[in-house]
Amino acid sequence: METKLFKHGLAALAPTILTIALLVWGYRFIDQNIARYITRGVVAIYSWGGDPHPWLGIDDEAVLQYGDPIDSWNNHGRRETAQFRTVEAARTLITSNPAIRSAADRDATDAKWEIATRKWKFFNLIGFLIAFLLIYFTGYLLASFVGRRTWQFLERALMRVPFIKSIYPNIKQVTDMFISDKPLEFAGVVAVEYPRVGIWSVGLVTGPPMRPLRERDERELVTVFIPSSPTPFMGYTITVARADIMELPISIDEALRYIISGGIVRPGETRAGDRVLAAVEA
């Protein structure tokens, strides 16, 4: 009885947990690859306006608590930080050279703002929100004729840069396959005996084979992509005779759902999402 109740609870919570996990992954991806650099730029702009506002509470205690610890202790036995050393050096600096004084004050201000971003996490949200708006605004521009032409011009410029031109097209094809609004360009869903005779795998026909294979084999050949479960963007590409494949009367979406679910969601049956919605509405 306990096992059955546990399974019911797991079945009810798993979709929500996986959805949250996917959203967290998306947030971390944007934060680590885009937002953190925007945050640094925003903080750099703030730092030119002077020290953080007093209400942020960036005093010596905060600098010691949130800074990078070093192998040095103050008179009170408290371990010092690199940022504290920078602030203290500017505070105790005695010089008549205005350039040296300005540089020391600038370093101290930068150190205090670095502590502010560590103490107050909302600074990271600023970078994330700006990154989200930039992505949305880019999509808005690309929806217009001028935006598309401008982006095409930039892509052509990238294709002239050595090294980048050999990587960018391949990455673009992969991302377009799963993110673009364009339909997947597969010729159909098939079953093929792979990796050996007697084992049937679901595959997607991608088109004709390479020319050397066509010239070597007199049979009609096709190229088939065999996705793996549960990550269909990974798999194997094989070339087989058309006579050795079995065409399946299902759509690309149905095939992908079948592969992602490991065969649990079978074509022609009620989708799991529809069953969940029906259960909730009931």
C-alpha positions as CSV (number, residue, x, y, z in Angstrom):
1,M,0.0,0.0,0.0
2,E,2.8,2.4,0.9
3,T,4.6,1.7,-2.4
4,K,1.4,2.4,-4.3
5,L,0.9,5.7,-2.5
6,F,4.5,6.7,-3.1
7,K,4.2,5.9,-6.8
8,H,1.0,8.0,-7.0
9,G,2.7,10.9,-5.3
10,L,5.8,10.6,-7.5
11,A,3.6,10.5,-10.7
12,A,1.8,13.7,-9.5
13,L,4.9,15.7,-8.5
14,A,7.4,14.5,-11.2
15,P,6.0,16.8,-14.0
16,T,6.1,19.8,-11.7
17,I,9.6,19.1,-10.4
18,L,11.0,18.5,-13.9
19,T,9.4,21.7,-15.1
20,I,10.9,23.7,-12.3
21,A,14.3,22.0,-12.9
22,L,14.1,23.0,-16.6
23,L,13.3,26.6,-15.6
24,V,16.2,26.7,-13.1
25,W,18.5,25.3,-15.8
26,G,17.4,28.0,-18.2
27,Y,17.9,30.7,-15.6
28,R,21.4,29.5,-14.7
29,F,22.3,29.3,-18.4
30,I,21.3,32.9,-19.1
31,D,22.8,34.1,-15.8
32,Q,26.2,32.4,-16.3
33,N,26.6,33.1,-20.0
34,I,25.0,36.6,-20.4
35,A,23.6,38.1,-17.2
36,R,26.7,38.1,-15.1
37,Y,28.6,40.1,-17.6
38,I,25.8,42.6,-17.9
39,T,25.8,42.9,-14.1
40,R,29.5,43.6,-14.1
41,G,28.9,46.4,-16.7
42,V,26.1,47.9,-14.7
43,V,28.2,47.8,-11.5
44,A,31.1,49.4,-13.4
45,I,28.8,52.3,-14.4
46,Y,27.6,52.6,-10.8
47,S,31.1,52.7,-9.5
48,W,32.0,55.7,-11.6
49,G,29.4,57.6,-9.5
50,G,31.3,57.0,-6.3
51,D,31.0,54.7,-3.3
52,P,27.8,52.6,-2.8
53,H,24.9,54.4,-1.1
54,P,25.0,54.2,2.7
55,W,21.7,52.2,2.8
56,L,23.5,49.3,1.2
57,G,25.5,49.0,4.3
58,I,28.9,48.4,2.8
59,D,31.1,49.0,5.8
60,D,34.3,47.3,7.1
61,E,32.2,44.5,8.5
62,A,30.6,43.8,5.2
63,V,33.9,44.0,3.4
64,L,35.4,41.4,5.8
65,Q,32.3,39.2,5.6
66,Y,31.8,39.0,1.9
67,G,35.3,39.6,0.6
68,D,37.9,37.1,-0.6
69,P,39.8,35.9,2.5
70,I,43.6,36.1,2.6
71,D,46.3,34.8,5.0
72,S,46.3,37.9,7.1
73,W,44.6,38.8,10.4
74,N,43.8,42.2,11.9
75,N,44.4,43.3,15.5
76,H,41.1,41.8,16.6
77,G,42.0,38.4,15.2
78,R,39.7,38.7,12.3
79,R,40.8,37.3,9.0
80,E,41.2,40.0,6.4
81,T,40.1,40.0,2.8
82,A,41.6,41.2,-0.4
83,Q,38.9,43.9,-0.7
84,F,39.5,45.1,2.8
85,R,43.2,45.5,2.1
86,T,42.3,47.6,-0.9
87,V,39.9,49.8,1.0
88,E,42.3,50.1,3.9
89,A,45.2,51.0,1.7
90,A,43.2,53.9,0.1
91,R,42.0,55.1,3.5
92,T,45.5,55.2,5.0
93,L,47.3,56.4,1.9
94,I,49.4,59.5,2.4
95,T,50.5,61.1,-0.9
96,S,50.6,64.5,-2.6
97,N,50.3,62.9,-6.0
98,P,46.7,63.4,-7.2
99,A,47.0,60.6,-9.8
100,I,48.0,58.0,-7.1
101,R,45.2,59.2,-4.8
102,S,42.7,59.0,-7.6
103,A,43.8,55.4,-8.6
104,A,43.7,54.3,-5.0
105,D,40.2,55.7,-4.4
106,R,39.0,54.1,-7.7
107,D,40.3,50.7,-6.6
108,A,38.6,51.1,-3.2
109,T,35.3,52.1,-4.8
110,D,35.4,49.1,-7.2
111,A,36.1,46.8,-4.2
112,K,33.1,48.2,-2.3
113,W,30.8,47.7,-5.3
114,E,32.0,44.1,-5.7
115,I,31.1,43.5,-2.1
116,A,27.7,45.1,-2.7
117,T,26.9,42.7,-5.5
118,R,27.7,39.8,-3.2
119,K,25.7,41.1,-0.2
120,W,22.7,42.1,-2.2
121,K,21.6,39.4,-4.7
122,F,19.2,41.7,-6.5
123,F,22.1,43.0,-8.5
124,N,22.3,39.7,-10.2
125,L,18.6,40.0,-11.1
126,I,19.3,43.3,-12.8
127,G,21.6,41.6,-15.2
128,F,19.2,38.7,-15.7
129,L,16.3,41.1,-16.5
130,I,18.4,43.1,-18.9
131,A,19.5,39.9,-20.6
132,F,15.9,38.7,-20.9
133,L,14.8,42.0,-22.4
134,L,17.7,42.0,-24.8
135,I,16.8,38.5,-26.0
136,Y,13.1,39.5,-26.3
137,F,14.0,42.7,-28.1
138,T,16.3,40.8,-30.5
139,G,13.5,38.5,-31.4
140,Y,11.2,41.5,-31.9
141,L,13.7,43.1,-34.3
142,L,14.2,39.8,-36.2
143,A,10.5,39.6,-36.8
144,S,10.8,42.7,-39.1
145,F,12.3,42.9,-42.5
146,V,15.0,45.3,-41.5
147,G,15.9,43.2,-38.6
148,R,16.2,40.0,-40.6
149,R,18.3,41.7,-43.3
150,T,20.6,43.2,-40.6
151,W,21.0,39.9,-38.9
152,Q,21.8,38.2,-42.3
153,F,24.4,40.8,-42.9
154,L,26.0,40.1,-39.5
155,E,26.0,36.4,-40.2
156,R,27.7,36.8,-43.6
157,A,30.3,38.9,-41.8
158,L,30.9,36.2,-39.3
159,M,31.2,33.6,-42.1
160,R,34.3,35.5,-43.3
161,V,36.1,35.2,-40.0
162,P,38.6,32.3,-39.9
163,F,37.8,29.5,-37.4
164,I,34.4,31.0,-36.7
165,K,33.1,30.1,-40.2
166,S,33.9,26.4,-39.5
167,I,32.0,26.3,-36.2
168,Y,29.1,28.8,-36.5
169,P,27.1,27.0,-39.3
170,N,27.1,23.7,-37.4
171,I,26.0,25.2,-34.1
172,K,23.3,27.2,-36.0
173,Q,21.9,24.1,-37.6
174,V,21.6,22.3,-34.2
175,T,20.0,25.3,-32.5
176,D,17.6,25.9,-35.4
177,M,16.6,22.3,-35.3
178,F,15.1,22.6,-31.8
179,I,14.4,26.3,-31.3
180,S,13.4,27.7,-34.7
181,D,9.8,28.1,-35.6
182,K,10.5,26.4,-38.9
183,P,9.3,22.7,-39.2
184,L,11.9,20.0,-38.9
185,E,13.1,19.1,-42.4
186,F,12.7,15.3,-42.1
187,A,11.3,13.2,-44.9
188,G,9.4,10.9,-42.6
189,V,9.5,8.5,-39.7
190,V,10.8,5.0,-40.3
191,A,11.8,1.8,-38.4
192,V,15.1,0.2,-39.3
193,E,16.9,-2.8,-37.9
194,Y,19.7,-1.2,-36.0
195,P,22.2,-1.8,-34.5
196,R,21.7,-5.4,-35.7
197,V,19.2,-7.5,-37.4
198,G,16.2,-8.2,-35.1
199,I,16.4,-5.0,-33.2
200,W,14.1,-2.3,-34.6
201,S,14.9,1.4,-34.0
202,V,12.8,4.4,-34.8
203,G,14.6,6.9,-37.1
204,L,14.0,10.0,-39.1
205,V,14.8,10.1,-42.8
206,T,17.0,13.2,-43.4
207,G,17.5,12.8,-47.1
208,P,19.7,11.1,-49.8
209,P,23.1,9.7,-48.9
210,M,26.5,11.2,-49.8
211,R,27.6,11.0,-53.4
212,P,30.4,8.4,-52.9
213,L,27.9,6.0,-51.3
214,R,25.4,6.4,-54.1
215,E,28.1,5.8,-56.7
216,R,29.4,2.7,-54.9
217,D,26.0,1.0,-54.1
218,E,23.5,0.4,-56.9
219,R,20.6,0.2,-54.4
220,E,18.4,3.2,-53.5
221,L,19.9,4.5,-50.3
222,V,18.6,6.9,-47.7
223,T,20.2,8.6,-44.7
224,V,18.5,8.0,-41.4
225,F,19.1,9.8,-38.1
226,I,18.5,7.4,-35.1
227,P,17.7,9.6,-32.0
228,S,18.6,8.4,-28.6
229,S,16.4,8.4,-25.5
230,P,15.7,10.6,-23.7
231,T,17.8,13.2,-25.6
232,P,16.7,13.1,-29.2
233,F,19.2,15.7,-30.3
234,M,21.9,13.0,-29.8
235,G,22.1,9.8,-31.8
236,Y,23.6,8.1,-34.8
237,T,23.4,8.8,-38.5
238,I,23.3,5.8,-40.8
239,T,22.8,5.1,-44.5
240,V,20.7,2.1,-45.4
241,A,18.9,0.8,-48.4
242,R,15.3,2.0,-48.8
243,A,14.2,-1.6,-49.1
244,D,15.5,-2.3,-45.6
245,I,13.4,0.4,-43.8
246,M,9.8,0.4,-42.7
247,E,7.9,3.6,-43.1
248,L,5.8,4.4,-40.0
249,P,2.5,6.4,-40.4
250,I,3.2,8.8,-37.6
251,S,4.2,12.4,-37.4
252,I,7.7,13.8,-36.4
253,D,6.2,15.1,-33.1
254,E,4.7,11.7,-32.2
255,A,8.0,10.0,-33.0
256,L,10.0,12.5,-30.8
257,R,7.5,12.0,-27.9
258,Y,7.9,8.3,-28.2
259,I,11.7,8.5,-28.1
260,I,11.8,11.1,-25.3
261,S,9.5,9.0,-23.1
262,G,11.4,5.8,-23.8
263,G,8.4,4.3,-25.5
264,I,5.9,5.1,-22.8
265,V,4.0,7.6,-24.9
266,R,3.0,5.6,-27.9
267,P,1.6,7.2,-31.1
268,G,-2.2,7.0,-31.4
269,E,-2.7,7.0,-27.7
270,T,-3.8,9.9,-25.5
271,R,-1.0,12.1,-24.7
272,A,0.2,12.2,-21.1
273,G,-0.3,16.0,-20.9
274,D,-3.9,15.5,-22.1
275,R,-4.5,12.9,-19.4
276,V,-3.1,15.2,-16.7
277,L,-5.3,18.1,-17.9
278,A,-8.3,15.9,-17.9
279,A,-7.6,14.7,-14.4
280,V,-7.1,18.2,-13.1
281,E,-10.3,19.5,-14.7
282,A,-12.2,16.5,-13.3
